[in-house]
């Protein structure tokens, strides 16, 4: 995860303290979550087909593509990066502007310390 944040030019603590041992897999009844999961599954299936099979699929390229893809968010669409920045800044327009910037780490100097819940 830290490598992925660095690749997006984000500070390692932008999502708060991350603990991979604390992750839990569970069921969901959220239609929104299920919709995003189904959409991602379709993109993975198409990428696998385009690559000529699972053995030829570059997982890093696929992962980056999935992170950069638009997801339904209420009545709007946003990339995962925009949603993270919106959570940090509390402002959707600032998040969108920063997400479009090719190297946003220089613009993250005013990110609040600690968790942003």
Secondary structure, DSSP 8 states (H G I E B T S, - for coil): -HHHHHHTT--TTTTS---GGG--------HHHHHHHHHHHHHHHHHHHHHTSGGG--HHHHHHHHHHSEEEETTEEEEHHHHHHHHHHS-HHHHHHHHHSSSGGGG-TT--SS---
